[in-house]
Amino acid sequence: MYNQQGQYEKAVEIARQAMRLAPDRVNSYGSLAAYTLALQRFDETRQIIREAQARKLDTDVLHNALYALAFVGSDSAAMAEQQQWYAASPITKTRALRWHPTPRPTLVVWARRGADQAGGGLRHPD
């Protein structure tokens, strides 16, 4: 709800609470990764994804975030890696790929929206 209003800091708070209550629930990690990406906290986004992977949690939302990080960082090899995951994933074969043959950097749009609301543009990670 907060993310739809552009209140990503509040959305991060709620997602973190959800993670504390149910640390093995993949949706909380995916949401938190998306919200931190929208806030352009790229290192934090990567850490959240690593935590989910350490728990053997996987979802297309985490891969969307990985794709968006690669896109923002102009890392074509990492983008290709995520495209390969999408092509092989049973998750996306039943859901995402029927609409989009390749992943779209949807979360990059969130990052841009967050930056615009903060008064800045999307910045390249240093």
N, C-alpha and C positions, 0 to 999 in steps of 0.2 A: 504494500500500500504506500509506504513512504517513498519508495523508489519511483513510483508513478507520479509523485508530486515533486520529484527532483530533490528530495530530502535524503540524500545518500548516507550522510553521517548517521542519521536516525535509523536508517535501514541497516547499516552496519551493526549498530548496537543490538537491534532485534535479532539479526542473524547470529551474532556472537552468543546471545543468550540461548538461542535455539541449539547452537552447537554444544554449549555447556550441558544442556538438559538431555540431549541425545547425540553424543559424539560420533556415533556410527551411522548417522542419517546423512546420506550424500547430498540431499537437497539443500541443507544448510551451508555446506561447503560451496556448492555451486552458486547459491545466492550471494554469499559473502564475497566470493571471487568476482562476481559481476559488479557488486557495489563498490568494492575497492578499486576495480578497474575504472569505473565511472568517475571515481575521485582521483584518478591518475596515480594511485599508490601502487605502482607496478611491482615493486619488490614485495610488498605485502601480498599482492595477488599471487605472485609466484610461490610464496611461503604457504599460503592457504592451499594451493594446488598440491604442493609437496606433502603437506599434512594429510590431505585426502588420499593421495597415492600411498602414503605409508600405512594407512588403514585399509588399503586395497579397495577404496571406493572409486567408482568411475561413473561418469555421466557425460552426456554430450555438452552440458553446460560448462564443465571444466575444460573440455576440448575447445569449446567456443572461446573461452578466455585465453587459452594457450594460442589459438589462432590469432586472436585480437592482439595479444602481446607481440607475436611475431610480426603481424601487420604493422603495428605502431613502430616496432624496431627495425622495420625493413629487412627482416630475416626470411628470405625466400625459402631457405632450406627447412626452417622450422614450419613455415606455412605448408610446404609440400608434405612434411611429416604428418601434420594434422589432416591434410586432405587424404593421405593414405589411411589414417585411422578411420576417417569418415567412410571411406569406401569399403573398409573391411568390417566395420562395426555392426553388430546385429541391432544395436540401439538405433542407429541412423538409417539402417536399411528399412526399418519398419516405420520410421517417423520422418526424420529430417530430409533424407535424400529423395523422398517422393515429391518434395516441393522444390528442393534446390540441389542440383547435381554436384555443386561444390559448396563448401561452407562459406557463408557470408560473414564479414566482420561486423555482425550486429552489435557486439559489445563495443566496438570502436565508436559506433554512433552514441552509445551511452557515455563513453569517455568524453567525446566531443561535447555532448549536451551538458555534462557536469562541468567541463571547462568553461563553456559559454556562460553558464549560470554563475560561475565564480568570477567572471569578468576577464578571463584569459582564453587563450586558444589552446588547442591540443598541443602539448609539448612532447618533443622527442625525448625518451629517457636517456640520460647521460651515462 
